């Protein structure tokens, strides 16, 4: 198989040329680690410690087959991008690493990522049609150059605490809940120091992006040159979201200080919209929780969920390699192993996260079946439900700004429409600046 020939090439490079890069130190925050050298080890960086064990296991299997050592290191999210930027400037980026939609365009434009096209063309294990096209597109330039292969995808579901619902005499959520149902239950649960749910202003993918698209609004158009903040449907959705924040959640300051997940696990809040990437970190808890589909908006008022009315924002990471790696063959071989059907199925079976290779994530649901029914995370890929790729542009500065611009409207939902109009103006100015 062609992937085996790539592995063989990597082994030949290791033995004959001595060009393999060295690993950095530490398993947690390796921002001061060296990323290049001659020790014969591929350096791999990720930012999620809950995935470390599973990713490391798959890498070790590849090492046993290829004879090339791998050092997988975790760097927290903020330091991760600082590390990559410093590495890009100093020529010492990791060999293999995760890429995210927020930053991919900048790295592709700067040609800091390894062009994977020739490798993919020669690799029987990789066919880009086997991954969700939206995620493939995140890491592909307009000319068709692939700079990463999809690692995973994520969706959003609603978690709830059965004990808290029982104590409040409120009926459990169902797979057919609307956003109005969420609001009414959340309001009923908000009393005596307890709250319906919590959502930090930073959490756009798990929060307001979903309700916007469910209502028929949008955040950014397909051409990436127009804001949807002031679209009437977006305004309607955000006014509803503002009510949920005001009447069903703790004060913003409390959520910022305590963290929405900590409040949910400590039974301060009864519900939580949660991305699938959080599941691994919840494994240690033994709570009476249930999981249902993300709510929908009954746009046409017929009492059922029709096409496009239930939306989950989804995203996906990509495995990329440095354009400056001294071992491009070995780096690609590892990426191929991680992203092949075999590697993706194993990632799911280990419970690491949902896998980007279409059809392998049932194994992720099965891996946690003794604890929870995770099927709502997959439900949104079927039937009338709709996946919408995480809104982004070249720099996405507007997305970060929105998190703070919305705070006054959360405190006073009556100003939401005016706030969104200002946000749209600001966003379009930022989109125009991205063109320069």
C-alpha positions as CSV (number, residue, x, y, z in Angstrom):
1,X,0.0,0.0,0.0
2,X,1.3,3.5,-0.8
3,X,1.2,4.6,2.9
4,X,3.7,1.8,3.6
5,X,6.0,3.2,1.0
6,X,5.8,6.6,2.7
7,X,6.6,5.0,6.0
8,X,9.6,3.3,4.4
9,X,10.8,6.6,3.0
10,X,10.6,8.1,6.5
11,X,12.7,5.2,7.8
12,X,15.2,5.6,5.1
13,X,15.5,9.3,5.8
14,X,16.0,8.5,9.5
15,X,18.7,5.9,8.9
16,X,20.5,7.4,5.9
17,X,20.2,11.2,6.2
18,X,19.9,11.8,10.0
19,X,17.4,14.6,9.4
20,X,14.7,13.8,12.0
21,X,13.9,16.7,14.3
22,X,14.1,16.5,18.1
23,X,11.3,16.7,20.6
24,X,10.8,19.5,23.2
25,X,10.4,18.8,26.9
26,X,7.4,18.5,29.2
27,X,4.0,17.0,28.9
28,X,1.9,20.0,29.9
29,X,3.1,23.4,28.8
30,X,6.1,23.2,26.6
31,X,6.2,26.8,25.3
32,X,9.9,27.0,26.0
33,X,10.7,23.7,24.4
34,X,13.0,23.3,21.4
35,X,11.3,22.1,18.2
36,X,14.2,21.0,16.1
37,X,17.4,19.1,16.4
38,X,18.9,15.7,15.5
39,X,17.5,13.1,18.0
40,X,15.4,11.2,15.5
41,X,12.0,12.2,17.1
42,X,9.0,13.8,15.5
43,X,7.7,16.7,17.7
44,X,3.9,16.8,17.9
45,X,1.9,19.6,19.6
46,X,-1.7,19.6,20.6
47,X,-3.7,21.8,23.1
48,X,-6.2,19.4,24.7
49,X,-4.8,17.3,27.6
50,X,-7.9,15.1,27.7
51,X,-7.0,13.8,24.2
52,X,-3.3,13.2,25.1
53,X,-3.5,9.6,26.1
54,X,-5.4,8.4,23.1
55,X,-3.4,10.5,20.6
56,X,-0.2,9.3,22.2
57,X,-1.3,5.6,21.9
58,X,-2.0,5.9,18.2
59,X,1.3,7.7,17.6
60,X,3.2,4.9,19.5
61,X,1.6,2.4,17.2
62,X,2.8,4.3,14.2
63,X,6.2,4.5,15.7
64,X,6.3,0.7,16.2
65,X,5.6,0.3,12.5
66,X,7.8,3.1,11.2
67,X,10.7,3.0,13.6
68,X,10.4,6.7,14.1
69,X,9.9,8.0,17.6
70,X,7.2,10.6,18.4
71,X,7.0,13.0,21.3
72,X,3.4,14.3,21.8
73,X,3.2,17.4,24.0
74,X,0.3,19.5,25.3
75,X,0.4,23.3,25.3
76,X,-2.6,25.2,26.5
77,X,-4.7,27.1,23.9
78,X,-3.3,30.6,24.4
79,X,0.4,29.5,24.7
80,X,-0.1,27.1,21.7
81,X,-0.6,29.9,19.2
82,X,2.2,32.0,20.8
83,X,4.5,29.0,20.4
84,X,3.6,28.5,16.8
85,X,4.1,32.2,16.0
86,X,7.4,32.2,17.7
87,X,8.4,29.0,15.9
88,X,7.3,30.5,12.6
89,X,9.6,33.5,13.2
90,X,12.5,31.5,14.5
91,X,12.2,28.6,12.1
92,X,11.5,26.0,14.8
93,X,7.8,25.0,14.5
94,X,6.8,21.6,15.7
95,X,6.9,18.9,13.0
96,X,3.2,17.9,13.3
97,X,0.4,19.9,15.0
98,X,-3.2,20.8,15.1
99,X,-4.6,23.6,13.0
100,X,-7.9,25.4,13.7
101,X,-10.2,27.4,11.5
102,X,-9.6,30.6,13.4
103,X,-5.9,30.7,12.3
104,X,-5.6,28.4,9.3
105,X,-5.9,31.0,6.6
106,X,-3.0,33.1,8.0
107,X,-0.7,30.1,8.2
108,X,-1.7,28.9,4.7
109,X,-1.2,32.4,3.2
110,X,2.3,32.6,4.8
111,X,3.2,29.2,3.4
112,X,4.1,28.0,6.8
113,X,2.4,24.7,6.4
114,X,3.5,21.7,4.4
115,X,1.8,21.3,1.0
116,X,0.2,17.9,1.2
117,X,-1.1,17.5,-2.3
118,X,1.6,15.2,-3.7
119,X,1.5,13.1,-0.6
120,X,-2.3,12.7,-0.7
121,X,-2.2,11.8,-4.4
122,X,0.3,9.0,-3.7
123,X,-1.5,7.7,-0.6
124,X,-4.1,4.9,-0.9
125,X,-5.2,5.5,2.7
126,X,-6.3,9.1,2.2
127,X,-9.2,10.2,0.0
128,X,-10.4,13.7,0.9
129,X,-14.0,12.7,-0.1
130,X,-14.2,10.6,3.0
131,X,-14.3,13.7,5.2
132,X,-16.9,16.5,5.7
133,X,-16.3,18.9,2.8
134,X,-16.7,22.0,5.0
135,X,-13.8,20.8,7.2
136,X,-11.7,19.9,4.2
137,X,-12.3,23.4,2.8
138,X,-11.1,25.0,6.1
139,X,-7.6,23.8,5.3
140,X,-7.6,24.1,1.5
141,X,-6.5,27.1,-0.5
142,X,-8.6,28.4,-3.4
143,X,-6.1,26.8,-5.8
144,X,-6.9,23.4,-4.3
145,X,-3.7,23.0,-2.2
146,X,-4.4,21.0,0.9
147,X,-2.4,22.0,4.0
148,X,-4.1,19.8,6.6
149,X,-6.2,16.6,6.7
150,X,-9.3,16.6,9.0
151,X,-8.8,15.2,12.4
152,X,-12.2,15.4,13.9
153,X,-15.5,17.2,13.8
154,X,-17.7,18.5,16.7
155,X,-21.4,19.2,17.2
156,X,-23.5,20.6,20.1
157,X,-26.0,18.9,22.3
158,X,-28.0,19.8,25.5
159,X,-27.0,18.2,28.8
160,X,-29.3,18.3,31.8
161,X,-29.2,17.3,35.5
162,X,-32.1,14.9,36.2
163,X,-31.9,15.4,40.0
164,X,-32.2,19.2,39.7
165,X,-35.2,18.8,37.3
166,X,-36.8,16.4,39.7
167,X,-36.3,18.7,42.7
168,X,-37.8,21.6,40.8
169,X,-40.7,19.6,39.4
170,X,-39.8,20.4,35.8
171,X,-40.2,17.8,33.1
172,X,-37.0,16.6,31.5
173,X,-35.9,18.0,28.1
174,X,-36.7,15.9,25.1
175,X,-35.2,15.6,21.6
176,X,-38.1,17.8,20.4
177,X,-37.5,20.8,22.5
178,X,-37.6,24.3,20.9
179,X,-35.6,27.3,22.1
180,X,-38.9,28.5,23.8
181,X,-39.0,25.2,25.7
182,X,-35.4,25.8,26.8
183,X,-36.3,29.3,28.0
184,X,-39.4,28.3,29.9
185,X,-37.7,25.4,31.7
186,X,-34.6,27.5,32.4
187,X,-36.7,30.2,33.9
188,X,-38.6,27.8,36.1
189,X,-35.3,26.3,37.3
190,X,-33.8,29.6,38.2
191,X,-34.5,30.1,41.9
192,X,-33.0,29.6,45.3
193,X,-29.4,30.2,44.1
194,X,-29.8,27.7,41.3
195,X,-30.0,28.5,37.6
196,X,-31.4,27.0,34.4
197,X,-28.1,27.1,32.6
198,X,-24.9,29.1,32.1
199,X,-23.0,30.3,29.0
200,X,-19.9,32.4,29.1
201,X,-19.8,35.2,26.5
202,X,-16.7,33.5,24.9
203,X,-18.7,30.4,23.9
204,X,-20.1,31.3,20.5
205,X,-20.0,27.8,19.0
206,X,-21.8,26.3,21.9
207,X,-24.2,29.2,22.4
208,X,-25.6,32.0,20.2
209,X,-24.3,30.9,16.8
210,X,-26.6,27.9,17.0
211,X,-29.8,29.8,17.8
212,X,-29.0,32.4,15.1
213,X,-28.8,29.8,12.3
214,X,-31.8,27.9,13.7
215,X,-33.9,31.1,13.4
216,X,-32.8,31.5,9.8
217,X,-30.2,34.2,10.5
218,X,-26.5,34.2,9.7
219,X,-23.3,35.6,11.1
220,X,-21.2,36.0,7.9
221,X,-22.1,35.4,4.3
222,X,-20.5,32.8,2.1
223,X,-18.4,35.3,0.3
224,X,-16.9,36.4,3.7
225,X,-17.6,40.1,2.9
226,X,-20.9,40.8,4.6
227,X,-22.0,40.7,8.2
228,X,-25.3,39.1,9.2
229,X,-25.5,40.6,12.7
230,X,-28.2,43.1,11.6
231,X,-30.2,40.6,9.6
232,X,-33.8,40.5,10.9
233,X,-33.7,36.8,11.7
234,X,-30.4,37.2,13.5
235,X,-31.9,40.0,15.6
236,X,-34.9,37.9,16.4
237,X,-32.7,35.0,17.5
238,X,-30.3,37.2,19.6
239,X,-33.2,38.9,21.3
240,X,-34.4,35.4,22.4
241,X,-30.8,34.5,23.4
242,X,-30.7,37.7,25.4
243,X,-33.8,36.7,27.3
244,X,-32.3,33.3,28.1
245,X,-29.1,34.9,29.3
246,X,-31.0,37.5,31.5
247,X,-33.7,35.2,32.9
248,X,-32.1,31.8,33.1
249,X,-28.4,32.3,33.8
250,X,-26.2,33.7,36.6
251,X,-24.7,37.2,36.2
252,X,-21.9,37.4,33.6
253,X,-19.4,38.2,36.3
254,X,-20.3,35.0,38.2
255,X,-20.0,32.9,35.0
256,X,-16.6,34.4,34.2
257,X,-15.3,33.7,37.7
258,X,-16.7,30.3,38.2
259,X,-16.9,28.8,34.7
260,X,-20.0,27.4,33.2
261,X,-18.8,23.8,33.3
262,X,-17.8,24.0,36.9
263,X,-21.3,25.4,37.7
264,X,-22.9,22.5,35.9
265,X,-20.8,19.8,37.5
266,X,-21.3,21.3,41.0
267,X,-25.1,21.5,40.4
268,X,-25.4,25.2,40.4
269,X,-26.9,25.0,36.9
270,X,-29.3,22.4,35.6
271,X,-28.6,22.5,31.9
272,X,-25.6,23.1,29.7
273,X,-25.2,23.4,25.9
274,X,-22.0,21.4,25.3
275,X,-19.7,20.7,22.4
276,X,-18.7,17.1,21.8
277,X,-15.1,18.0,22.6
278,X,-15.9,18.3,26.3
279,X,-17.1,14.8,26.8
280,X,-13.7,13.2,27.6
281,X,-13.2,15.7,30.4
282,X,-16.6,14.8,32.0
283,X,-15.8,11.1,32.2
284,X,-14.6,11.4,35.8
285,X,-18.0,12.6,37.0
286,X,-20.7,10.2,38.3
287,X,-23.7,12.5,38.0
288,X,-27.3,11.8,37.0
289,X,-27.1,13.5,33.7
290,X,-29.1,13.1,30.4
291,X,-28.3,14.4,26.9
292,X,-30.7,15.4,24.2
293,X,-30.7,17.1,20.8
294,X,-29.9,20.8,20.6
295,X,-33.2,22.8,20.6
296,X,-34.7,24.0,17.4
297,X,-36.8,27.0,16.2
298,X,-40.3,26.2,14.9
299,X,-39.9,28.8,12.2
300,X,-43.1,27.9,10.3
301,X,-45.1,27.2,13.5
302,X,-46.3,23.8,12.6
303,X,-45.3,22.1,15.8
304,X,-42.5,19.9,14.4
305,X,-38.9,20.2,13.4
306,X,-38.6,20.7,9.7
307,X,-35.6,21.0,7.4
308,X,-33.1,23.5,8.6
309,X,-34.9,24.4,11.9
310,X,-32.5,22.5,14.1
311,X,-28.9,23.6,13.6
312,X,-25.6,22.7,15.2
313,X,-22.6,24.7,14.5
314,X,-19.7,22.4,13.7
315,X,-16.0,22.7,13.3
316,X,-13.1,20.4,12.9
317,X,-9.4,20.4,13.6
318,X,-6.8,19.4,11.0
319,X,-3.5,17.6,11.3
320,X,-0.8,19.8,9.7
321,X,2.9,19.8,9.3
322,X,5.5,22.5,9.3
323,X,6.7,23.5,5.8
324,X,10.1,23.7,7.4
325,X,10.1,20.3,9.0
326,X,13.3,18.4,8.3
327,X,11.3,15.2,7.8
328,X,8.4,15.9,5.5
329,X,8.0,12.2,4.6
330,X,7.8,11.1,8.2
331,X,5.6,13.9,9.2
332,X,3.1,13.1,6.4
333,X,3.3,9.4,7.2
334,X,2.2,10.1,10.8
335,X,-0.6,12.4,9.6
336,X,-1.8,9.8,7.2
337,X,-1.8,7.1,9.9
338,X,-3.8,9.4,12.3
339,X,-6.3,10.4,9.6
340,X,-6.7,7.0,7.8
341,X,-9.9,5.1,8.4
342,X,-8.0,2.8,10.8
343,X,-6.6,5.7,12.8
344,X,-9.8,7.6,12.8
345,X,-11.8,4.5,14.0
346,X,-9.3,3.9,16.7
347,X,-9.5,7.6,17.8
348,X,-13.3,7.1,18.2
349,X,-13.0,3.7,19.9
350,X,-10.6,5.2,22.5
351,X,-13.2,7.9,23.3
352,X,-10.8,10.6,22.3
353,X,-13.3,12.6,20.3
354,X,-15.6,12.3,17.3
355,X,-13.6,11.5,14.2
356,X,-13.6,13.4,10.9
357,X,-13.6,10.3,8.7
358,X,-17.3,9.9,7.8
359,X,-18.9,6.8,9.4
360,X,-16.4,6.2,12.2
361,X,-18.0,8.3,15.0
362,X,-20.5,5.6,15.9
363,X,-17.6,4.0,17.7
364,X,-17.2,7.1,19.8
365,X,-20.8,6.8,20.9
366,X,-20.3,3.1,21.7
367,X,-17.1,3.9,23.7
368,X,-19.2,5.9,26.2
369,X,-22.4,3.9,26.1
370,X,-22.0,2.5,29.6
371,X,-22.1,6.0,31.0
372,X,-24.2,8.2,28.6
373,X,-26.1,8.1,25.4
374,X,-24.1,10.4,23.1
375,X,-26.3,9.8,20.1
376,X,-27.7,13.4,20.1
377,X,-24.2,14.5,18.9
378,X,-24.6,12.4,15.8
379,X,-28.4,13.0,15.3
380,X,-27.7,16.4,13.7
381,X,-25.9,14.8,10.8
382,X,-29.1,12.9,9.8
383,X,-32.6,13.7,8.6
384,X,-33.8,17.2,8.5
385,X,-31.2,18.6,10.9
386,X,-28.5,20.9,9.6
387,X,-24.8,21.3,10.2
388,X,-23.4,24.8,9.7
389,X,-19.7,25.3,9.6
390,X,-18.2,27.6,12.3
391,X,-18.4,31.2,10.9
392,X,-15.0,32.5,10.0
393,X,-13.0,34.8,7.8
394,X,-9.3,35.4,7.1
395,X,-8.6,36.9,10.5
396,X,-11.9,36.6,12.4
397,X,-11.1,39.6,14.6
398,X,-14.8,40.5,14.5
399,X,-15.7,37.2,16.2
400,X,-13.4,38.0,19.2
401,X,-14.7,41.5,19.4
402,X,-18.4,40.3,19.3
403,X,-17.9,38.5,22.6
404,X,-17.4,41.8,24.4
405,X,-19.7,43.9,22.3
406,X,-22.6,41.7,23.2
407,X,-22.2,42.0,27.0
408,X,-24.2,45.3,27.4
409,X,-27.1,43.7,25.5
410,X,-27.0,40.7,27.7
411,X,-27.5,43.0,30.7
412,X,-30.2,44.9,28.9
413,X,-31.8,42.8,26.1
414,X,-33.9,45.9,25.0
415,X,-30.8,47.3,23.3
416,X,-29.9,44.1,21.4
417,X,-31.1,45.3,18.0
418,X,-29.1,48.6,18.2
419,X,-26.1,46.7,19.5
420,X,-26.2,44.2,16.6
421,X,-26.5,47.1,14.1
422,X,-23.3,48.6,15.5
423,X,-21.6,45.2,15.5
424,X,-22.5,44.8,11.8
425,X,-21.0,48.1,10.9
426,X,-17.8,47.3,12.9
427,X,-17.6,43.8,11.4
428,X,-17.9,45.0,7.8
429,X,-15.1,47.5,8.4
430,X,-12.9,44.7,9.8
431,X,-13.8,42.5,6.8
432,X,-12.8,45.3,4.4
433,X,-9.5,45.7,6.3
434,X,-8.8,41.9,5.8
435,X,-8.7,42.5,2.1
436,X,-5.7,44.9,2.3
